[in-house]
Structure formats: structure tokens, C-alpha cells
Amino acid sequence: MADIERFELQVAFMPLLSGEVQVKRIVLVGADVVLEKGADGAVNWSFGDSAPDSGA
């Protein structure tokens, strides 16, 4: 969960023409971000198909 007052994202233009996204700069102003990890190791900041963190 996140509460953000202002978010800015700058990407390179030319790579977009070939379908590639290159992030040049990210700015968060007034950000309040909550990162959580459950008892099963599942996290709220993972957006892929990765397995839960083993804690090792």
C-alpha cells in the first residue's frame, strides 16, 4: 500500500519505439509506503511469479 502526494516518471523516448521501456528517473514526493511480509513469507511488494522468501 502506498500514499503518494506526487509521482514523476521519466523514460527514454527512442527505446519506446521498439517496445522497450527504459526508466531514467523516478521521483516520489510525500510518499508513505507500507511493506508487509506475511507468516507464509508472502510479501505485498512482489509483482512476479516468484516463490515466497524463505528468510534465509
C-alpha positions as CSV (number, residue, x, y, z in Angstrom):
1,M,0.0,0.0,0.0
2,A,1.2,3.5,-0.8
3,D,0.0,7.0,-0.3
4,I,1.9,9.4,-2.6
5,E,1.5,13.1,-2.9
6,R,3.3,13.4,-6.2
7,F,4.9,10.8,-8.6
8,E,7.1,11.6,-11.5
9,L,8.5,9.1,-14.0
10,Q,10.9,9.9,-16.8
11,V,11.5,7.4,-19.6
12,A,13.8,7.4,-22.6
13,F,11.8,8.1,-25.8
14,M,13.7,6.3,-28.5
15,P,13.6,2.8,-26.9
16,L,9.8,3.1,-26.7
17,L,9.6,2.9,-30.5
18,S,11.0,-0.6,-30.3
19,G,8.7,-1.6,-27.4
20,E,11.4,-1.2,-24.7
21,V,10.9,0.9,-21.6
22,Q,14.0,2.5,-20.1
23,V,13.3,4.4,-16.8
24,K,15.6,7.3,-16.5
25,R,14.2,8.8,-13.3
26,I,11.6,8.2,-10.6
27,V,10.6,10.9,-8.1
28,L,8.3,10.3,-5.1
29,V,7.2,13.3,-3.0
30,G,5.3,12.8,0.2
31,A,5.4,9.1,0.0
32,D,4.1,6.8,2.7
33,V,4.8,3.2,1.7
34,V,3.9,0.1,3.7
35,L,5.8,-3.1,3.0
36,E,4.5,-6.2,4.7
37,K,5.5,-9.8,4.9
38,G,3.0,-12.5,6.0
39,A,3.8,-15.5,8.2
40,D,3.9,-17.6,5.0
41,G,6.6,-15.4,3.5
42,A,4.4,-13.7,1.0
43,V,5.2,-10.0,0.5
44,N,3.0,-7.2,-0.8
45,W,5.7,-5.7,-2.9
46,S,6.3,-8.7,-5.2
47,F,4.6,-8.4,-8.6
48,G,6.0,-11.5,-10.3
49,D,5.6,-15.3,-10.0
50,S,8.5,-15.7,-7.6
51,A,8.2,-18.0,-4.6
52,P,7.8,-16.6,-1.1
53,D,11.0,-15.6,0.7
54,S,12.5,-18.4,2.7
55,G,14.0,-16.0,5.2
56,A,17.5,-17.5,4.6
